[in-house]
């Protein structure tokens, strides 16, 4: 998980319980899986006996970090920031211990609290004079934006970002004895500005540790799907879709991700990699990765439900399992299968009429009869014994849906309006 670290970082961590922080941008009231790498760094840090500090960037979130961004971002108001902070705290509690009496229990802070009353004059007098413009201009994130072909340039607001982030580090160093900042490799410039500010202002020593930016083997952006980010909050990404995301990563990505997004030890991972190489079609890496991350972010019950839902589409599950699905999961499972809308008044028809005339599941009544006689048609996962059977409201799942299966793999969803 380590991309780069300043000399002396390892010695500091071996010497004493060390407080280390990661900054999290509160642009939404939920984290997405792009945040998971730095959250896992804090988790490992706490497991190793050190103290994690999660910094919600309320002040810096109002400005926007230029690192690896081509445009400025929207600014947030205080009410939205507080709402987002509360949502993020709930999620972080699944990874970090905020509540115990241990000396290394996690701390949550918001830089808005110490920036909101800091006047501009005092800030540039106290902080600005310690860092030269030459030093700030030498950072890759600044150089990249200034030389970009879009001619967007960089506002003074964004240029000042690394000073603000540097001040966060100085504040946490003074108030919490925080000696280490961690983040993605794109944060190296901002983090080292903080270590430099601490050195010049206090004569003290602070350290930087970054993790690699997570990429996909095909060059696509990690954590992005056709429908957008993969969120940790079930309101934005259901546990089923979350589980499916990890289950469907490539073999190469699964081998990389399982080392970063789980707490499995090296021996367990080596065993899984060996199993994957022997029988890649069984996908042991993806299955274990999806299990570990879904249980960690959601719960064991949500994981079990996601597996059961997956079996409905790909396995030999029963009508009981189908009826247990909530509507959101049902629609997620059958997203992309052909759908037909029918009306309440269409119920009470024979199956052969309903599935040819009202919804064109079968091209002809003759074909449907033949397939029913050979046992190739199921309604809601139950074999259809007779093509003349009446389909009425007792056949509805959740009072609204009928699932027709033609052969082994062809599904059709009827939605009653």
C-alpha positions as CSV (number, residue, x, y, z in Angstrom):
1,X,0.0,0.0,0.0
2,X,3.0,2.3,0.3
3,X,3.9,4.5,-2.7
4,X,6.4,6.8,-1.1
5,X,7.4,8.0,2.4
6,X,9.8,10.5,3.8
7,X,13.0,9.3,5.4
8,X,12.6,8.6,9.1
9,X,8.8,7.7,8.8
10,X,9.4,4.0,9.6
11,X,11.7,4.8,12.5
12,X,9.1,7.2,13.9
13,X,6.3,4.5,13.8
14,X,8.6,2.0,15.5
15,X,9.7,4.4,18.2
16,X,6.3,5.4,19.8
17,X,2.6,5.6,19.4
18,X,2.2,8.0,16.6
19,X,-0.8,10.2,15.6
20,X,-1.4,10.3,11.9
21,X,-4.1,11.9,9.8
22,X,-5.8,11.6,6.5
23,X,-7.9,14.4,5.0
24,X,-11.3,13.6,3.6
25,X,-13.2,16.0,1.3
26,X,-16.8,16.3,2.5
27,X,-18.3,16.9,-0.9
28,X,-21.1,14.4,-0.2
29,X,-22.7,12.9,2.9
30,X,-21.2,9.5,2.0
31,X,-17.8,8.2,1.1
32,X,-17.3,6.3,-2.1
33,X,-14.8,3.5,-2.7
34,X,-12.2,6.0,-3.9
35,X,-11.9,7.0,-0.3
36,X,-11.4,3.4,0.9
37,X,-7.7,3.3,0.4
38,X,-6.9,6.1,2.8
39,X,-9.5,4.8,5.3
40,X,-7.8,1.4,5.1
41,X,-4.5,3.1,5.9
42,X,-6.1,4.6,9.0
43,X,-7.5,1.2,9.9
44,X,-4.1,-0.5,9.6
45,X,-2.5,2.3,11.6
46,X,-4.9,1.8,14.5
47,X,-4.5,-2.0,14.4
48,X,-0.8,-1.4,14.7
49,X,-1.3,0.6,17.9
50,X,-1.1,4.1,16.5
51,X,-3.7,6.8,16.7
52,X,-5.7,7.7,13.5
53,X,-7.1,11.2,13.0
54,X,-9.8,11.6,10.3
55,X,-9.8,15.2,9.2
56,X,-13.0,16.4,7.5
57,X,-11.9,19.2,5.2
58,X,-14.8,21.6,5.9
59,X,-12.7,24.7,5.2
60,X,-10.6,23.2,2.4
61,X,-13.7,21.6,0.9
62,X,-15.0,25.2,0.5
63,X,-12.1,25.9,-1.8
64,X,-11.2,22.7,-3.7
65,X,-7.9,20.9,-4.1
66,X,-6.2,21.5,-7.5
67,X,-4.3,18.2,-7.4
68,X,-5.1,16.1,-10.5
69,X,-8.2,18.2,-11.2
70,X,-8.7,20.1,-14.5
71,X,-11.3,22.5,-13.1
72,X,-12.3,24.2,-9.9
73,X,-15.1,22.5,-7.9
74,X,-18.3,23.9,-6.5
75,X,-18.1,25.5,-3.1
76,X,-20.2,24.2,-0.2
77,X,-22.2,26.0,2.5
78,X,-21.8,25.3,6.3
79,X,-25.1,23.5,6.7
80,X,-24.2,21.0,3.9
81,X,-20.7,20.5,5.3
82,X,-22.1,19.6,8.8
83,X,-24.6,17.2,7.2
84,X,-21.9,15.6,5.2
85,X,-19.6,15.3,8.2
86,X,-22.2,13.5,10.2
87,X,-22.8,11.0,7.4
88,X,-19.1,10.3,7.0
89,X,-18.5,9.8,10.7
90,X,-21.1,7.0,10.8
91,X,-19.3,5.3,8.0
92,X,-15.9,5.7,9.4
93,X,-17.1,4.1,12.7
94,X,-17.3,0.8,10.8
95,X,-13.6,0.9,10.2
96,X,-12.2,2.8,13.2
97,X,-12.7,2.7,16.9
98,X,-13.8,6.2,18.1
99,X,-15.5,5.0,21.3
100,X,-13.2,2.9,23.4
101,X,-10.9,4.1,26.2
102,X,-7.7,3.0,24.4
103,X,-5.1,5.7,24.1
104,X,-5.1,5.2,20.3
105,X,-8.8,5.6,19.9
106,X,-9.6,7.5,16.6
107,X,-10.3,11.2,16.5
108,X,-12.6,13.1,14.1
109,X,-11.8,16.8,13.4
110,X,-13.0,19.4,11.0
111,X,-10.6,22.0,9.8
112,X,-13.5,24.5,9.4
113,X,-13.5,24.7,13.2
114,X,-10.1,26.3,13.4
115,X,-10.2,28.2,10.1
116,X,-13.5,29.9,10.3
117,X,-12.4,32.6,12.7
118,X,-8.8,33.0,11.4
119,X,-8.6,36.3,9.6
120,X,-6.9,36.6,6.2
121,X,-4.4,39.2,7.5
122,X,-3.4,37.0,10.4
123,X,-3.1,33.9,8.2
124,X,-0.8,35.5,5.6
125,X,1.3,37.1,8.4
126,X,1.6,33.9,10.5
127,X,1.7,31.3,7.8
128,X,2.2,32.8,4.4
129,X,5.6,34.3,5.2
130,X,7.1,30.9,6.0
131,X,6.6,29.4,2.6
132,X,8.0,31.0,-0.6
133,X,6.1,31.2,-3.9
134,X,9.0,29.5,-5.6
135,X,8.5,26.5,-3.3
136,X,4.7,26.4,-4.0
137,X,5.3,26.8,-7.7
138,X,7.6,23.8,-7.8
139,X,4.8,21.4,-6.8
140,X,3.6,19.0,-9.6
141,X,-0.1,19.7,-9.0
142,X,0.5,23.4,-9.6
143,X,2.9,23.0,-12.5
144,X,0.4,20.6,-14.2
145,X,-2.5,23.1,-14.0
146,X,-0.4,26.1,-15.1
147,X,0.9,24.3,-18.1
148,X,-2.4,22.7,-19.1
149,X,-3.5,23.2,-22.7
150,X,-7.0,24.2,-21.7
151,X,-5.7,27.7,-20.6
152,X,-8.1,27.5,-17.6
153,X,-5.3,28.7,-15.3
154,X,-5.4,28.5,-11.6
155,X,-7.2,30.9,-9.2
156,X,-5.4,32.4,-6.2
157,X,-8.0,30.5,-4.1
158,X,-6.8,27.1,-5.4
159,X,-3.1,28.2,-5.3
160,X,-3.5,28.9,-1.6
161,X,-4.9,25.3,-1.0
162,X,-1.5,23.8,-0.2
163,X,-0.9,26.6,2.4
164,X,-4.2,25.7,4.1
165,X,-3.5,22.0,4.1
166,X,0.0,22.7,5.4
167,X,-1.6,24.8,8.2
168,X,-3.9,21.8,9.1
169,X,-0.8,19.7,9.6
170,X,0.8,22.4,11.7
171,X,-2.4,22.8,13.8
172,X,-2.7,19.0,14.4
173,X,1.0,18.8,15.2
174,X,0.6,21.5,17.9
175,X,-2.8,20.4,19.3
176,X,-2.7,16.6,18.9
177,X,1.0,15.9,18.6
178,X,0.3,14.6,15.1
179,X,3.6,13.8,13.3
180,X,2.4,12.0,10.1
181,X,0.1,12.8,7.3
182,X,-1.0,10.1,4.9
183,X,-2.9,10.3,1.6
184,X,-2.9,9.3,-2.1
185,X,0.3,9.8,-4.1
186,X,-1.3,12.9,-5.7
187,X,-1.2,14.5,-2.3
188,X,2.6,14.3,-1.9
189,X,3.2,18.0,-2.7
190,X,0.5,19.2,-0.3
191,X,1.7,16.9,2.5
192,X,5.3,17.9,2.2
193,X,4.3,21.6,2.3
194,X,3.0,20.8,5.8
195,X,6.1,19.1,6.9
196,X,8.1,22.1,5.7
197,X,5.8,24.5,7.5
198,X,6.2,22.6,10.8
199,X,10.0,22.6,10.4
200,X,10.2,26.3,9.7
201,X,7.6,27.4,12.3
202,X,8.4,25.0,15.2
203,X,11.8,23.4,14.4
204,X,9.9,20.1,14.8
205,X,10.0,17.1,12.5
206,X,7.0,15.6,10.7
207,X,6.6,12.9,8.1
208,X,4.7,12.0,5.0
209,X,3.4,8.6,3.7
210,X,1.4,8.1,0.5
211,X,-0.3,5.1,-1.1
212,X,-0.6,4.5,-4.8
213,X,-3.6,5.9,-6.7
214,X,-5.7,2.9,-7.4
215,X,-6.2,2.2,-11.1
216,X,-7.9,-0.5,-13.2
217,X,-5.9,-2.9,-15.3
218,X,-7.7,-1.7,-18.4
219,X,-6.8,1.9,-17.7
220,X,-10.3,2.9,-16.7
221,X,-11.0,4.9,-13.5
222,X,-11.3,2.8,-10.4
223,X,-14.7,3.0,-8.6
224,X,-16.5,4.5,-11.5
225,X,-19.3,2.5,-13.2
226,X,-21.8,3.5,-15.9
227,X,-24.1,4.7,-13.2
228,X,-21.4,6.8,-11.5
229,X,-19.5,6.3,-8.2
230,X,-19.8,3.2,-6.1
231,X,-20.9,4.6,-2.7
232,X,-20.6,3.2,0.8
233,X,-24.1,4.4,1.6
234,X,-26.9,2.0,0.6
235,X,-29.1,5.0,-0.4
236,X,-26.8,5.6,-3.4
237,X,-25.4,2.1,-4.1
238,X,-27.4,-0.9,-2.8
239,X,-25.4,-3.7,-1.0
240,X,-26.3,-6.0,-4.0
241,X,-24.7,-3.6,-6.5
242,X,-21.8,-2.9,-4.2
243,X,-21.2,-6.7,-3.9
244,X,-21.5,-7.1,-7.7
245,X,-18.9,-4.4,-8.3
246,X,-16.2,-6.3,-6.4
247,X,-17.3,-9.7,-7.8
248,X,-16.9,-8.5,-11.3
249,X,-13.4,-7.0,-11.2
250,X,-10.8,-8.6,-13.5
251,X,-8.4,-11.3,-12.2
252,X,-5.5,-8.8,-12.2
253,X,-7.4,-6.2,-10.4
254,X,-8.8,-8.7,-7.8
255,X,-5.2,-9.8,-7.0
256,X,-4.2,-6.2,-6.4
257,X,-7.4,-5.0,-4.6
258,X,-7.5,-7.9,-2.1
259,X,-4.2,-6.7,-0.7
260,X,-5.5,-3.2,-0.3
261,X,-9.2,-3.4,0.6
262,X,-9.1,-6.3,3.1
263,X,-7.4,-7.2,6.3
264,X,-6.4,-10.7,5.1
265,X,-2.8,-11.7,5.9
266,X,-0.2,-12.5,3.3
267,X,-0.6,-16.3,3.7
268,X,-4.3,-16.2,3.1
269,X,-3.9,-14.0,0.0
270,X,-1.1,-16.2,-1.4
271,X,-3.4,-19.3,-1.0
272,X,-6.2,-17.5,-2.8
273,X,-3.9,-16.4,-5.6
274,X,-2.7,-20.0,-6.1
275,X,-6.3,-21.2,-6.2
276,X,-7.2,-18.6,-8.8
277,X,-4.2,-19.6,-11.0
278,X,-5.3,-23.3,-10.8
279,X,-9.0,-22.7,-11.4
280,X,-9.6,-19.1,-12.6
281,X,-13.2,-20.0,-13.6
282,X,-14.1,-20.5,-9.9
283,X,-13.0,-16.9,-9.2
284,X,-11.9,-17.5,-5.5
285,X,-10.2,-14.1,-5.4
286,X,-13.2,-12.1,-6.5
287,X,-15.6,-14.0,-4.3
288,X,-13.4,-13.5,-1.2
289,X,-12.8,-9.9,-2.0
290,X,-16.5,-9.2,-2.5
291,X,-17.3,-11.0,0.8
292,X,-14.7,-9.2,2.9
293,X,-15.5,-5.7,1.6
294,X,-19.3,-6.1,1.6
295,X,-19.3,-7.4,5.2
296,X,-16.9,-4.6,6.3
297,X,-18.9,-1.8,4.7
298,X,-22.4,-3.2,5.1
299,X,-23.0,-6.3,7.2
300,X,-22.9,-10.1,7.1
301,X,-26.7,-10.1,6.5
302,X,-26.4,-7.8,3.6
303,X,-23.6,-10.0,2.1
304,X,-25.7,-13.1,2.5
305,X,-28.7,-11.4,0.9
306,X,-26.5,-10.2,-2.0
307,X,-25.2,-13.8,-2.6
308,X,-28.7,-15.1,-2.5
309,X,-29.9,-12.4,-5.0
310,X,-27.0,-13.3,-7.3
311,X,-28.0,-17.0,-7.2
312,X,-31.5,-16.1,-8.5
313,X,-30.0,-14.9,-11.7
314,X,-27.0,-17.3,-12.1
315,X,-27.8,-20.3,-9.9
316,X,-30.6,-22.7,-9.0
317,X,-32.4,-20.7,-6.4
318,X,-36.1,-21.2,-5.4
319,X,-39.2,-19.1,-5.6
320,X,-38.9,-18.6,-1.8
321,X,-35.6,-16.7,-2.3
322,X,-37.1,-14.6,-5.1
323,X,-40.1,-13.6,-2.9
324,X,-37.7,-12.5,-0.1
325,X,-36.1,-9.8,-2.3
326,X,-37.0,-6.2,-1.6
327,X,-38.1,-4.2,-4.6
328,X,-34.8,-2.3,-4.9
329,X,-32.7,-5.5,-5.0
330,X,-35.2,-7.2,-7.4
331,X,-34.9,-4.4,-9.9
332,X,-31.1,-4.3,-9.5
333,X,-30.8,-8.1,-10.1
334,X,-33.0,-7.9,-13.2
335,X,-31.6,-4.6,-14.5
336,X,-31.1,-5.0,-18.2
337,X,-33.4,-8.0,-18.8
338,X,-36.3,-7.3,-21.1
339,X,-39.3,-5.8,-19.3
340,X,-43.0,-5.6,-20.3
341,X,-45.7,-3.5,-18.7
342,X,-49.1,-5.1,-18.4
343,X,-52.3,-3.9,-16.6
344,X,-54.2,-5.2,-13.7
345,X,-57.1,-6.0,-16.1
346,X,-54.7,-8.3,-18.0
347,X,-54.5,-10.6,-14.9
348,X,-56.9,-13.6,-15.0
349,X,-55.9,-14.6,-18.5
350,X,-54.4,-18.0,-19.4
351,X,-50.6,-18.0,-19.3
352,X,-50.4,-18.8,-23.0
353,X,-52.5,-15.7,-23.8
354,X,-50.8,-13.4,-21.3
355,X,-47.2,-14.2,-22.5
356,X,-47.9,-13.9,-26.2
357,X,-50.6,-11.3,-26.6
358,X,-50.2,-9.0,-23.6
359,X,-46.5,-9.3,-23.3
360,X,-44.4,-10.7,-26.2
361,X,-42.3,-13.1,-24.1
362,X,-42.9,-15.8,-26.7
363,X,-43.3,-15.1,-30.5
364,X,-46.2,-17.6,-30.8
365,X,-48.5,-19.7,-28.7
366,X,-47.2,-22.8,-30.5
367,X,-43.6,-22.2,-29.4
368,X,-44.7,-21.5,-25.8
369,X,-46.8,-24.8,-25.7
370,X,-43.8,-26.7,-26.9
371,X,-41.4,-25.2,-24.4
372,X,-43.8,-25.7,-21.5
373,X,-44.3,-29.4,-22.4
374,X,-40.5,-29.9,-22.3
375,X,-40.3,-28.2,-18.9
376,X,-38.5,-25.1,-20.2
377,X,-40.7,-22.4,-18.7
378,X,-40.7,-21.1,-15.2
379,X,-42.9,-18.5,-13.5
380,X,-41.3,-16.9,-10.4
381,X,-38.7,-19.7,-10.3
382,X,-41.5,-22.4,-10.3
383,X,-41.8,-24.7,-13.3
384,X,-44.9,-24.0,-15.4
385,X,-46.7,-27.3,-15.6
386,X,-49.6,-26.2,-17.9
387,X,-49.7,-23.4,-20.5
388,X,-53.5,-22.9,-19.8
389,X,-53.0,-22.1,-16.1
390,X,-54.6,-18.8,-15.1
391,X,-52.2,-16.1,-14.1
392,X,-53.9,-13.9,-11.5
393,X,-52.8,-11.5,-8.7
394,X,-51.7,-14.4,-6.5
395,X,-48.8,-14.9,-9.0
396,X,-47.4,-11.4,-8.3
397,X,-44.1,-10.8,-6.4
398,X,-44.6,-7.8,-4.1
399,X,-48.0,-7.2,-5.6
400,X,-46.4,-5.9,-8.8
401,X,-44.0,-8.2,-10.7
402,X,-44.0,-11.6,-12.5
403,X,-40.7,-13.2,-13.5
404,X,-40.8,-15.4,-16.6
405,X,-37.8,-17.7,-17.3
406,X,-37.5,-19.2,-20.8
407,X,-34.8,-21.9,-20.9
408,X,-31.9,-21.6,-18.5
409,X,-30.8,-18.0,-19.1
410,X,-33.5,-16.0,-20.6
411,X,-35.4,-13.9,-18.2
412,X,-38.3,-11.4,-18.7
413,X,-39.8,-9.2,-16.0
414,X,-43.5,-8.2,-16.2
415,X,-44.5,-5.1,-14.3
416,X,-48.2,-4.6,-13.5
417,X,-49.3,-1.1,-13.7
